[in-house]
Amino acid sequence: MQIPAAFAAVVIIWSSTQLAIQLKNMAASRATLLTLITPVLALLLGHALNNERVGIEVWFGTGMILAGLMSHEWGDILLKRFAQRSKTSDED
């Protein structure tokens, strides 16, 4: 089943507009991370929608990219929680 070209064009224009709006309100350090998530999303879409074969090395690399993005996004929060827990356990 092919997607009609007009529908695809509308989706591309809408998503590009939304991306431009989001990038305008985003810090530069966060915006550059989008270049890392793009190949991961392309890989997942290709695997899910086109039944592309993906080797174990690629899955491992994908996991490493996602782990790096998660540590960048939530690393400070996790470090603060870990510091609080270790401080509490030292007092006991």
Residue pairs with C-beta under 8 A, 6 or more apart in sequence:
23 31
23 34
33 69
33 72
36 65
36 68
36 69
37 65
37 69
39 65
40 62
40 65
40 66
43 54
43 58
43 62
44 62
46 52
47 54
71 78
